[in-house]
Amino acid sequence: MTAQKKAAAKNPGTLKIKWMVSFIACTDDMRQTIRGLGLRRLHQVVERQDTPAVRGMIHKVRHLVEVVE
């Protein structure tokens, strides 16, 4: 098993989120959503619990982030 698969096996209810596109010219609401996900720098990856609230936040800024497997 690779290290990523082992980590995923340990935490089955988590998502890895990567911030891909700058939020220049985005609304303040989108900026707050990015910050609420815990993202501070472009191309940063964070791990969050897989909850409906987090999925809704990802959906709101889906053009700025990607979920890393």
C-alpha positions in Angstrom: 0.0 0.0 0.0 1.1 3.5 -0.7 1.4 6.1 2.1 -1.7 7.9 0.8 -3.8 4.8 0.9 -2.6 4.0 4.4 -3.6 7.5 5.5 -7.0 7.2 3.9 -7.5 3.8 5.5 -6.8 5.4 8.9 -9.2 8.3 8.4 -12.1 7.1 6.3 -14.3 10.1 7.1 -11.9 12.8 5.9 -11.3 14.9 2.8 -8.1 16.4 1.5 -8.9 19.8 0.0 -6.4 21.8 -2.1 -6.7 25.5 -2.9 -6.0 25.8 -6.7 -7.2 29.2 -7.9 -6.8 32.6 -6.4 -9.9 34.3 -5.1 -9.0 37.7 -6.7 -12.3 39.2 -8.0 -14.4 36.8 -5.9 -17.0 37.9 -3.4 -16.2 38.4 0.2 -18.5 35.4 1.0 -16.2 33.1 -1.1 -13.1 34.5 0.6 -14.6 33.7 4.0 -15.5 30.2 2.9 -11.9 29.5 1.8 -10.7 30.8 5.1 -13.4 28.7 6.9 -12.0 25.6 5.3 -8.7 26.4 6.9 -6.9 27.4 3.7 -4.4 30.2 4.1 -2.0 29.9 1.1 -2.5 29.0 -2.6 -1.8 25.3 -3.3 -2.1 24.4 0.4 -3.7 21.1 1.2 -5.8 20.6 4.4 -7.6 17.6 5.8 -11.2 18.1 7.0 -13.9 15.8 8.3 -16.3 14.6 5.6 -19.5 16.3 6.9 -22.4 17.9 5.0 -21.3 21.3 6.2 -17.8 20.9 4.7 -19.2 19.4 1.5 -21.5 22.5 1.2 -18.5 24.8 1.6 -16.5 22.9 -1.0 -19.5 23.1 -3.4 -19.7 26.8 -2.8 -16.1 27.4 -4.0 -15.8 24.4 -6.3 -14.2 26.5 -9.0 -11.4 27.5 -6.6 -10.6 24.2 -4.9 -10.2 20.5 -5.7 -10.6 17.4 -3.5 -7.3 15.4 -3.6 -7.7 11.7 -3.3 
